[in-house]
Amino acid sequence: MTEVFTLGEALGIVSADRLRHDTDVRLEVGGAEFTLAVGLARLGHSVTWLGRVGADELGARVLTVLRGEGVDVSCALSDPAAPTGLVIRQRRIGRVGHVVHYRGGSAGSRLGPGDIPPRAVQSSKVLHVTGITPALSGTAWSAAHHAVKLARDAGVTVSVDVNHRPQLWADRQEAAEALAELATGADVLFVNQDELPFIEPVMGTIRELVVTRGGKGASSTVNGMRYDAQAAPVTVVDPLGAGGAFAAGYLSGLLEELHPTDRLRRGSALAAFTVASASPWQGLPTRSELPPLTF
């Protein structure tokens, strides 16, 4: 039995200032669900991560890191027929970057409904999925929806992070329809301010809606009551991983039945730790490192 079950694609991340010129680049592994899993595990929660990785060095690194962080990867699959996906990020002006995805035909995109273990999902307290997974392929779309149905049928809390990645969708309309459909299954829905138009048709049906606004803080509407919290002050090194870190902190507070405002504060604290680091997950705090108000 695990507190949080999450599924999605973990991949290699190459970061550089200008790839055509740089001789030194940063190689990382990560993903939105990867960051969430590490964030929760560092706070002492039990987490299971499911995904497909290639039978290659990047795939081995993904699983090695997650195991080392105390994340259960017993459900994860190593796919000898497809490579681990890759993202290349180039910094251009300040923190504005250019991102290229190499995820078509990746092991992660081959995730399917048959890969979802019903007993593991239905014995968890929270299932967390993101809008990234349905964008990867038709089978990944089916896998995410199958997991949500399994969880809802068992009374497991369903957490959804909209996480719109425009590079992964054919067009905005397709993304809007798919993300709104995924959102209908959520008990807790995470969305940043720019993504609100995607879930407008279902906004009134969500029990717990969490809206992040970057440096302007975050709010949650829980059973019709709104709560707000300021963003934690921080000097941003790299914004990658902020969303997954925030969701990890918020779900940690939810599992511990904290007041909604304190859930927001814990989410903001984890996001601050992450963006202050060059890695999307290495800077995540342990429980002893949390600021007092978020403990």
N, C-alpha and C positions, 0 to 999 in steps of 0.2 A: 504493500500500500504506500502511495506517495501523496504528498500534499498537492503538488502541482505537476500536471502532465502537459508537456508542450511539444509541438511538432513543427518542423519547417526545414529550410535549407541552411546548412552551415557551409561556408566556402572560404577560399583564400582571398585575401585583400592585399593588393599591392598599392602602396602609396608613394608618390614621387612629386617633385616640383614640376619636372618636365621630362617625361619618360625617354624621349628621343635623345636627350643630352645627359641625364643623370647616370652616373656609374654606381651610386649608392641609393638603394630604395629600401622601403620598410615592408617586410612581409608579415602579415598578420592572418589569423583565422578568426572568423566571427559570423555574425548574422543576428537579426533582431531577437530571435528565440534563443539563440546561443547566449547573448548578453543577459537576457532575462533569467535563464537557467543559472548562470554563474552568480548573478546578483542575489538571487534567492538562496542559493546554496551557501554563499558567504555569510548570510544572516542566520544560518542554522536551519533552514527549511529543507525538507526532502523534495527533490525535483527529479523527474524523469524526462529526458530529451529523446525524441524519436526523429530520425531523418535518414536519408541515404547519402552516403559519401562514396567516392571512388575508392577502389583498392589501390591507392597511390599514396605518395608521401603526404600530400595535403590532407587526405582523408584520415591517415594515421595520426596526423598532428591534431586534427579536430577532436578525435576520440581520446587521444592522450591528454589534451588540455582539460576536456570535460571530466574525465575520470579523476584527474589530479585535483580538480576543484570540488570533488565530492558529488558530481551529478551522475545519476544512474543512466547509463547508456546501453543497458542490456537489451533494449528493444531496437537499438539502432542497427542499420544494415550497411554492409560493405558491398558495393556493387562492382564486380569485375568487368562489366560491360560498358561502363560510362565513367568519365572523369569527375572529380570534384570540381564544382563551379568556381569561377574566378571573377573578381571585380578589380578594375584598375582605376585608381583615383589620382587625379593630378591637381595640385594646388595651382591656381592661376593668380587671382588678385585677392590678397588677404586670405579670408577663409572661404572664398567662393571657389568651388572646385568643378572639375569636369570628370564625369564618371562614365565608364564603359563597362557593360555587363557581358560576360562570357558564360552564359547559363543555359543556352539552348542545348538540349540533349545531355545536360549534366546529370549526374547521379541523383542529385536532389530533385530535379524535375521529374524523375521517374517514380517518385513516391506515389503509391496508389492505395485505394481503400483496403485491399488485402493486406497491406502492411500495418494497419492499425490494430493493435491488440485490444479487443473489447474489454476484457477483464481489467487490464491496467488502467484504461480510461475511466471505466465505471467505478473503480475503487478509489479514485483520486478525489480530492476535495475541490480542485479547480482544474479545468481544462483551459489552456491559453493557446489561441491561434492568432495569426495575423493575416492581413490582406495581401501579403507577399506570396504566400503559398498558392492561393488560387490563380495567381497571375503566371505561374511557372509553366503549367501545362494542364490539359484536360484531366489527366489522372490525378495530379496534385490538387486540382479544384475539387474533385470527387473525394479525395482523401480528407481534406479539411472539413467538408460538409458531412461526411460519414462520421468523423470524430465528434463533431458538434451534436449530431443526432444521437449517437451513443451516450454522450454526456447528459443531454437533456432528458433522455428516456430514463436515466438512472438518478436524476435529481442532482447531478453534479453542476456546480456553478460554472458557467461558460464566460470566459473573458476573451474579448476580441479587440485587437489593436488594428485600426483601419490601415495604417501604414501604406499609403498610396505611393507606388514607385512608377512614375509615368513611363520610364524606359521599358517596363515589362508588359505594358498593355498596348494593344493595337491602336486604340484611340480612347479619348476621355469618356465617351458615352458607354463603351464596353466596361470600362473601369467603374463608372458610376453605378451601373446596373449590378455588376458582380459584388461590389463592396457593400451596397445597400442590402443585397440579399444575404450576404454573410452577417451583416450587422443585426438582422432580424433575429438571429439565434442567440444574441448576447444577453447575459445578465449584467455584465460590466463591459462598457464600451469605451475604449481609449481613442481619442481623435485629436489632432492638432487643429488649431483655429482655421488653417487654410483648407482642411479636409471637410469642414462642416457641410458644404454643399452636397457632398457625396451621400451623406446619411440623413439629409433633411427629411426625406419621405418617411423615415422610420424613427426619427428622433424622439417623438412623443411616446414611443412604446418601450423605451429602454429604462430598466429599473434604476441603473446607476450609470450616468454619463459623465465621463471625465474628459475635460477639455484642457489641453496644454497650450500655452502661449509663449513659449521660450522664456526670455528674460522678463516678461510681464507676469509670470506666475502661472497658476493653474486653478481650475475650479472643478467641482463635482456637483452634480444634481442627483440626490439620492431620495427616491420616493417623493419627488416634487420639491424638496428642500435644497437650496443652493448653499455651497460652502466654498470659501476661497482661501488661497494661500499664496504668499509671495514666493518668487524664485529665490533660491539660495544665492548669495553673492559669490561670484566666481570669475576668474580670468579664464576665458575659453581658449584652450589649446587646439582642440578638434571636436566638433559637435557630433561626430559619428558615435552612435550607441546611446545617445541621450534618451530616445524614446523607449528602448528596451529597458534601460536602467530605471527610468521613471516608473514604468509598469511594474518592474520587480519590487520597487519600494512600496508602491501603492498596494499591490497584492499581498505583500508581507503584512502591511497594516490591516488589510481586510481579514487575513487568516487569524490575526491576533485580536480581531474585533475592536480595533482602535476607532476613535471618533473620525468621521470623514475628513475633518481638517488635519488631523494628525496623519492620516493616510497620505494626504497631499504633501505634507511636510516631509514625510519619509521618502516619498517619490522624488520630490525636488532635491533632497539631500543626495540620493543616489545619482541622479542626473548630474548634479554639480561635481561630484567626485569623478564621474566618467569624462565629462567635457574638459576637465582640468588635466586630463591625461592624453597622451598621443595614441593610446589604445582604446578601442571601444569597450573593453572589459577589464583590462589589467588594473585600472585605478579604482575599481569597485571596492567599497569598504567592507570590512568585517563588522560584526555587531559592536565590538568594543570601540570602533572608530566612528560610530554614528554620533552626530551632535546630540546633546542632552534632550532637546525638545523632540527629537525623532526616535529616541531609543524605545 
